[in-house]
Amino acid sequence: MARTVTQKGIVSDKFFANIRKNYQPPFLTENNLSYTDNNKENYHKELNIINESTEEDIRLFDDLIDTTEKVLNLLKKQKSASNIKWCKGAMKSFNDVIKLVKKVK
């Protein structure tokens, strides 16, 4: 699917203070909402936080959790075996996950 880029036009410095980065398109959005308990529902809609999960969504989470647990066990086995060569090779696969975890902190 082709995506198009639209020009924002002239923006003030305030625009960059109210911008939110997304990991899926649209990659940048203006975050004009201020959080209060009164607008919690709208705030969550703006952030694409949906409390209603489908069976497919739940399976996706379960698959990711299962895979993560298997990877953790594999890492522990390789550590016990002092397999540093394997560890260094595996680091390439972990770079994106490491970046994701650092951004969440």
C-alpha positions, 0 to 999 in steps of 0.5 A: 500500500502506497503512503503519501506525505502531505506538507504541513506548511509553516509551523511554529516552535510550539508545534514541535512541543505538541507532537507525538511519535507513533510506531505505525502511520501516521508517524507524527500527530499533534497531541492537543489533548491535556489529560484530566479525569474528565476527558480520559475516554477521549485521551485514550481514543487519541492515543489509540488505546482501546480497551476492547480486545478481539480474540485475534488481539489476545492471541497476538499478545499470547504469541508474543509472551510465549515467544519472549518466554522461550527466548528468555529460557534460551538466553539462560541456557546459552549463558549457563554454557558460557556461549558468548559467541552465540550471544554476540550473534544474537545481539543483532536480533535484539537491537530493535527490542532493546530500543523499544524497551528503552523508549518505554522507560 
